[in-house]
């Protein structure tokens, strides 16, 4: 009997704790689409990405042409000439790979530019979400746009519009 009472008491405490938590949702993609500076920054990033990708593609094409030239003339070359041509092809391929890493790698120019352009905007959004969550007593705020496990969520817990209002944007 004592165990039953203890188990029941524990269950009641767990349910009270679970129901005491308040959750909210935001849709960061929706918020981003409503903020002109966010759209502009994404446009700049896309333009840079295309520009850098074209530079990388040009290097890759140079390497491909060198390789094709090598294949066409390989049987007419001496061993030393073949080695020199192979090294030239490998050097061009390495240049393209280094450019890709420099522009798009984890510490690359694209990441730096994203942080420069989007970082302050994301910080403002985060601060607005944090202020709303603190004021309204939310324990957890989920991003609907990135949550792959969320199947359904009630629209009444979505605070995206409140965040936009806090930031000075109305939709």
Secondary structure, 3 states (H helix, E strand, C coil): CHHHHHHHHHHHHHHHHHHHCCEEEECHHHHHHHCHHHHHHHHHHHHHHHHHHHHHHHHHHHHHHHHHHHHHHHHHCCHHHHHHHHHHHHHHHHHHHHHHHHHHCCCCHHHHHHHHHHHHHHHHHHHHHHHHHHHHCCCEEEECCCCCCCCCCCHHHECHHHHHHHHCCCC
